[in-house]
Amino acid sequence: MTGDVACIVVGAALVVLALGGNISPIHKIFVKAPGGVWARVLLAIIGTGLLVVGTMNVIESRPAPVTTAELKIKSPEGEVSSLDEHVQIVVKGEVSGTIKDPEAYKIYILVHPLEATGYWVQKPGVAVQDSWEAIAYLGGTGPYSARDGEKFEIVAVIASYELRNQYSDIDDFDLASKPETLTVRRRQP
């Protein structure tokens, strides 16, 4: 990737130089034409070529998009019963559609308490497979513990990079799939 960036930087520098920089040393080496027109044209062609090659390599090095993939959360459904203040749940689901290079992606579960702000990323992400399951937590401990009757939004997403711990909004990051959302309520037995 650093070679591609170097191609882009050198290509941009050559194009800028061709458009108005001092090219007298280059002009003497390559072409002895009045005004250096051919030297500038040559620099512009080489610079543009390096820009195109570097940019295409950077674009090709990104993981293939998975826009045809869809997530479906199968469980939990409805209410989750637990006496613990830090409620652990197992989220199960399915992936359908086409995924190019599934090893380049992870499924992440985000938990959003509906009475609070923020989406909390549950780590680690799990491998993209037809059927998957991940661990998630409703609430924290102490003042952040899940209260009886509190509702939580459970969101599953596919991403090609490691997600931060928290996001203020679901639109704050670039996802490789449309989010799948499920709402559950915590109940004490």
Secondary structure, DSSP 8 states (H G I E B T S, - for coil): -HHHHHHHHHHHHHHHHHHHS--HHHHHHH---GGGHHHHHHHHHHHHHHHHHHHHHHHHHS----TT-EEEEEE--SEEE-S-SSEEEEEEEEEES--SSGGG-EEEEEEEETTS--EEEEEEEEE--SEEEEEEEEB-SGGGB--TT-EEEEEEEEESS---SEESSGGGS--SS--EEEEEEEE--
